[in-house]
Amino acid sequence: MKLSINSVALVAAAALAMNGCQSSSSRTPSDAAAEPGFVAAFVPDGARPSNPADAPDDWRLAFLDVETTGLVPGYHEMVDVGIVLTDLEGTILDSILVRVQPDHPERTSPEAAAVNDFEEEKWRGYGALSPQAAIDTLVAFHKRVVGDSPTLMVAHNSHFDAAFLDQLFREGNRSWREMYYYYVLDLPSMAWMLGLRDLEGDRLSTRLGVEILPDGPDMHTGLRCATGNVNLYRGLLAEARRQRQ
C-alpha cells in the first residue's frame, strides 16, 4: 500500500492520540505504586514535548551503539555502549563510552568476542562498571549535556540496540525513557526512503562518499560505531538535500 505524505501524517497523529488515550488518568495512585520503575517511566509525565518539525531547535539526537556478549537480549548482555549526542543537523554536543562488566561472561559467544574483543579480565582492567553504575553514568551524562530537551534515539540496527539498552535498564528497575522519547529512528530506513537499499553501514558509506571509522582489535567499540553513524546521518541529510534540488 502506498500512502501519501498527508496519509502518513494522519496515521502518525492517530497513533499519538491512541498513545495519549492509553496513558489516561484512569490509573490510580495505588496502581502506580505497584508498578516496577521501568513500567512507570513509560507513562507520560506533564505536557507532551514540541514536534521536531515545528521546533527543531528544541530537540536532540542520541546516536547509540552497543557491543554485547551475543545476539539474544535477556540471555546475552551488553559489554559496552557508546552514545553521541547531537542536534538535528548532526552537530556533535558530547559523547561517552561506558564499558559494562556482564554478570554472565561465560555466555559470551565466540563470534561476539571476535567482533568486540571482550574478555572478562581485560574489561576489569578497563574499569568496566556494574550494570547499576552504568545506568547511573548514562543518565547523569544525558542530563548534564541536554538536560530536559526531548531526545530521539538513533541507531543503525535499532531494534538490537534498543533491546539491549532496555534489558540493561530493567536490571536496575529503570527505563531508558528517562533519557529518550518513545520513538526510535534507524539509519537504514532513512536511506531506504532516499532510494538507497544498502543495509550495511560500510556499503552505505561507500555509496554516500562518507568516511566511517575502521574496525580492528580494541577498535570496534560502541562509541566508534556511534560516531560512524553520525557521519552516515550527515551523509543522508546531504543526499536528501541533493535530491530535493
C-alpha atoms as one frame of an Amber mdcrd trajectory, in Angstrom:
protein
   0.000   0.000   0.000   1.331   3.437  -0.940   0.408   6.260   1.416   0.589
   9.951   0.625   2.506  12.239   2.967  -0.818  13.544   4.309  -1.980   9.983
   4.958   1.219   9.187   6.822   0.741  12.301   8.933  -2.818  11.242   9.771
  -1.639   7.761  10.755   1.072   9.236  12.969  -1.411  11.615  14.572  -3.811
   8.753  15.274  -1.006   6.735  16.859  -0.092   9.661  19.096  -3.736  10.089
  20.080  -4.049   6.404  20.947  -0.862   6.614  22.983  -2.392   9.503  24.897
  -5.612   7.555  25.490  -3.710   4.553  26.794  -1.949   6.699  29.375  -5.093
   8.450  30.635  -5.862   9.452  34.209  -7.768   6.190  34.874  -4.629   4.984
  36.652  -4.954   5.252  40.405  -2.135   6.113  42.838  -2.181   2.539  44.108
  -1.726   1.284  40.525   1.330   3.490  40.078   2.801   2.402  43.399   2.537
  -1.263  42.405   4.318  -0.824  39.061   8.016  -1.514  38.548  10.068   1.560
  37.797  10.683   0.525  34.187   6.893   0.477  33.609   6.168   3.774  35.355
   8.776   5.532  33.212   6.703   4.849  30.088   3.777   6.916  31.404   3.958
  10.491  30.048   4.730  12.981  32.800   3.465  16.500  32.139   2.976  18.217
  28.786   3.825  16.436  25.535   7.028  17.871  24.010   7.016  20.022  20.903
   7.006  18.417  17.455  10.524  18.337  15.963   9.104  19.583  12.651   7.753
  22.687  14.402  10.558  23.319  16.901  13.748  21.576  15.675  15.977  23.597
  17.988  14.221  22.067  21.000  15.202  18.509  20.093  18.356  16.430  20.332
  19.512  13.119  18.835  21.328  10.333  20.687  23.317   8.125  18.296  23.743
   4.881  20.171  25.588   1.634  19.535  26.077  -1.322  21.871  28.508  -4.208
  21.972  27.305  -7.420  23.586  28.209 -10.986  24.541  25.843 -12.340  21.861
  22.688 -11.748  19.892  19.905 -12.578  22.372  18.771  -9.821  24.791  17.962
 -11.213  28.233  20.448 -14.045  27.836  23.427 -12.237  26.396  24.469  -8.906
  27.907  25.841  -5.515  26.992  29.594  -5.070  27.390  29.849  -1.502  26.170
  27.669   1.323  24.919  28.685   4.416  23.006  26.466   7.477  22.753  26.991
  10.621  20.700  24.577  13.471  21.413  23.887  15.915  18.572  21.407  18.491
  17.371  19.082  17.595  14.489  21.742  18.575  11.935  24.239  16.113  13.414
  26.428  18.703  15.141  28.123  16.840  17.998  27.462  18.143  21.507  29.270
  15.456  23.521  29.928  11.721  23.610  30.568   8.885  26.047  31.796   5.289
  26.091  30.725   3.111  29.029  32.077  -0.406  29.433  29.865  -2.796  31.413
  31.015  -5.890  33.293  28.439  -8.582  32.442  27.033 -10.849  35.155  27.397
 -13.917  32.918  30.608 -13.627  30.893  30.557 -17.395  30.399  27.677 -16.913
  27.941  29.856 -14.909  25.547  29.698 -16.304  22.025  32.986 -16.700  20.118
  31.527 -14.637  17.277  30.742 -11.703  19.579  34.174 -11.805  21.234  35.810
 -11.808  17.810  33.995  -8.580  16.967  34.309  -6.582  20.197  37.379  -8.251
  21.766  35.565  -8.842  25.057  37.475 -10.719  27.747  36.394 -10.699  31.391
  39.796  -9.804  32.841  40.527  -7.248  30.152  37.242  -5.495  30.982  38.156
  -5.447  34.661  41.411  -3.783  33.679  39.433  -1.186  31.735  37.474  -0.389
  34.905  34.194  -1.669  33.468  31.167  -0.681  35.532  28.474  -2.804  37.121
  25.105  -2.632  35.327  23.669  -0.310  38.000  26.687   2.015  37.887  26.493
   2.035  34.097  22.835   3.130  34.233  23.640   5.926  36.669  26.549   7.090
  34.493  24.464   7.150  31.308  21.586   9.083  32.882  23.949  11.586  34.529
  25.744  12.144  31.198  22.452  12.701  29.394  21.150  15.172  31.977  24.431
  17.096  32.017  24.581  17.523  28.249  20.956  18.008  27.155  19.002  18.496
  30.387  15.288  18.109  29.740  15.490  18.531  25.950  13.400  15.863  24.197
  15.798  13.388  22.625  15.365  10.706  19.982  17.493   7.569  19.988  19.135
   6.872  16.605  20.851   3.605  15.727  21.837   1.544  12.732  20.366  -1.719
  13.998  17.815   0.000  16.197  15.804  -2.993  17.448  19.020  -4.690  18.601
  20.470  -1.664  20.368  17.154  -0.639  21.946  16.504  -4.183  23.200  19.864
  -4.428  24.959  19.546  -0.912  26.390  16.084  -1.819  27.682  17.426  -5.003
  29.239  20.228  -3.127  30.986  17.854  -0.562  32.466  15.315  -3.170  33.547
  18.011  -4.882  35.595  18.107  -1.674  37.628  14.295  -1.380  37.722  14.523
   1.668  35.485  13.797   2.618  31.878  15.696   4.244  29.031  12.662   6.538
  28.748  14.367   8.555  31.481  16.596   9.785  28.650  14.841   9.265  25.327
  11.485   9.866  23.711   9.190   6.980  22.756  10.122   6.799  19.066  13.416
   5.342  17.839  14.995   6.267  14.490  17.132   3.961  12.359  19.555   4.830
   9.584  18.672   2.066   7.074  15.045   3.292   6.960  16.237   6.832   6.309
  18.426   5.534   3.479  15.626   3.344   2.106  13.327   6.342   1.631  16.075
   8.018  -0.407  16.293   5.030  -2.743  19.396   3.565  -1.112  18.809  -0.131
  -0.484  22.156  -0.920   1.147  21.619  -2.133   4.709  25.219  -2.411   5.904
  26.989   0.684   7.138  30.131   0.170   5.059  28.118  -0.156   1.841  26.057
   2.910   2.695  29.159   4.914   3.494  30.711   3.976   0.149  27.590   4.978
  -1.757  27.337   8.275   0.130  31.047   9.011  -0.046  31.206   9.195   3.744
  34.150   8.010   5.809  33.297   5.845   8.809  35.742   4.629  11.382  37.701
   1.377  10.786  37.315  -1.835  12.737  40.011  -3.901  14.388  41.233  -5.264
  17.740  40.341  -2.831  20.563  38.782  -0.554  17.956  35.275  -1.954  17.497
  33.548  -0.141  20.359  30.092   1.285  20.704  31.485   4.813  20.604  33.406
   4.302  17.370  30.316   2.828  15.731  28.031   5.546  17.107  30.402   8.206
  15.771  30.394   6.472  12.398  26.597   6.549  12.480  26.668  10.315  12.986
  28.792  10.563   9.841  26.295   8.398   7.952  23.416  10.563   9.185  25.136
  13.702   7.925  25.686  11.983   4.590  21.994  11.070   4.399  20.995  14.661
   5.155  23.258  15.855   2.347  21.804  13.252  -0.035  18.239  14.293   0.864
  19.068  17.915   0.106  20.731  16.941  -3.168  17.627  15.020  -4.246  15.396
  17.998  -3.460  17.360  20.304  -5.762
